[in-house]
Amino acid sequence: MQVVSRVLTDDGYGIGTPIKSSKIGKDVGYKALQKYYERSKSALKQDGTLNRLRQTVRDAMSPNNTRNEFRQLLKAENIDAIFRINPVGRIYGVTFIDHNDGIVANGSVLGKEF
């Protein structure tokens, strides 16, 4: 199996020329990603792992915030939000990447309100 990387826009759309992971290094290849996924998966099963992420996202959520304002509030806490948007512009999912704790979690994993 081969892993290909490419630059994404803020809305998650791929742009630019894709690059094979073998051109970058072994630490971003298929086996390295599988190890990372296993670590993340086991971390998510531990009690309290998602508490900081949930609270930070909850604090940033406001009906008055735009999507960009929401992203900026999370970015200040070293968290990225990747939105999945359908062709008519409706958000149907979000993934949060917590760079401090090394956690990647879909909004549905955090809870129904997310």
Summary of the structure (lengths in Angstrom):
residues: 114
radius of gyration: 15.5
end to end distance: 33.0
largest distance: 44.2
contacts: 269
relative contact order: 0.14
helix: 40%
strand: 27%
